[in-house]
Amino acid sequence: MDFIVPHMKKLFLIANWKSYKTTPEALRWLQTINDSQLTIDSNNKEAVVCPPFTLLAQMNWFIKTNNLPIKLGAQDISPFGEGAYTGEVNGKQIKEIADYAIIGHSERRNNFSESDELLDKKVQMALQSGLTSVFCIQNEKTPVPQGVTVVAYEPVFAIGSGQPDTPESANRVAETVKREHQIPSVLYGGSVTGENVHDFTQMPSIDGVLVGGASLDAKKFMRIIENS
Ligand code: PGA
């Protein structure tokens, strides 16, 4: 029998900026975090921001310079290593400036025809590069590649709709994924806000949230971190 003590788990609060923000906008977002003197107990919470590739290096510099309690992630990774792959950013390049990579978001599966086979290759590249993949699944039947340690359950109906799944349903999916794939951390994503985040993070099998829209505003994202 598993015995899970809710306050003992480490929560991941992950911001997915999608294709939003220019450099000045990203630096203003970080400046707001810096001005607020945000502190995070790193034993209990890990806050990660996943901006577009163009912003990663400068954000990494700002975070290091100001010693902000925030990690960085990419929103994608090449399925190949370095080589003649025009347009791709590989794991070694990402690892210089980030620790995480979101893989298999439904927007990539649907708009860019990313297959389960391709996503498996991306996960293996992340592993080889020392990056933690945040592997998105749309339901409990989505295949999960070997080596994944963080899964985000994001039902398509809940993304950007203001209509989140219920915490009970999300918890059931998280429980199933943990049992069937031995995944240590399962997050919920889809219309998460500062107001509803705790309803999800208090569920025994949910280890954090992946946040789109509400993460674009630094104050809203800080509220999610605080209320989680
Ligand atoms: P949302 O997006 O928070 O805007 O619903 C979540 C996601 O797509 O990761």
Residues whose N, C-alpha, C, O or C-beta is under 5 A from the ligand:
A	BS01	PGA	N16 A158 I159 G160 S161 G189 G190 S191 V192 L210 V211 G212 G213 A214
